[in-house]
Amino acid sequence: MGTSEERFQAIVDAESKIEPTDWMPEGYRKTLVRQIAQHAHSEIIGMQPEGNWIGRAPTLHRKAILMAKVQDEAGHGLYLYSAAETLGVKRDDLQELLHQGKHKYSSIFNYPTLSWADMGAIGWLVDGAAITNQVMLTRCSYGPYARAMVRICKEESFHQRQGYEILIRLSNGTPEQKAMAQDALDRWWWPSLMMFGPNDSDSTHSEQSILWKIKRVSNDDLRQQFVDMTVPQAGFLGLEIPDPELRWNEERGHYDFGEIDWGEFWRVVRGDGPMNRERIEHKTRAWEEGAWVREAATAHAAKRARRAA
């Protein structure tokens, strides 16, 4: 039968799912907790830059769409925290680690949203990068995570289309509106490429995660997929990608693109981005101010349980 480790890897290699009651290496569990928690935190923190624009959206229709999108992101966080809890961690503990700065979230959400066009750029680029990164997670070897990702990816596809539609309208509007769209692309392009993480040579977790089939594709390959998909979309909008080194490579069959400013990436990851402090302060304040709701819900659940007993 082999060792527990060998049986575990055989299940993974056979493309079967690991479930919460199955034996798993401690490193596998810790990797999943780290990744799923970071993903959940990103969904919740990601509500802030867009929630900031709900009251300023140009029409009631746009407000309704943006509210629905932010609500979806809250749901994604819920699915993911629930998946993390199947690994034996408590949601409140994950929140505390986030508030203390001991857990990370996607660096992209530490950039400010300066104009309405940013809502388009976030939907098109940020959610587009998220889909590229997350579709493979629907085949993750850990069952609860994979199943959560199926619904999340479907909803993210709506978010991407919503953002792209905003930019179509702006790009075909007045010269001022098209300039606003170009400005948003200029500011969000490079942070979006950073979303795939460091180069494979600098990624400390990728090789083991791919062996365990938590990940299926490397950071650099995912980034290349995103660039190849997005450049023609920018051309359709009549917008210019802010990369003088961007060009089609006939021999490779892919676009070549410039080097990311990794110094900026690591500064933001380590907490020194434009909005790092504001995002965590806002999240912590919301958690503290919402304590009475959680306490009331707990008391109500206990009351119902006593009545049922």
Disulfide bonds with the S-S distance in Angstrom:
none
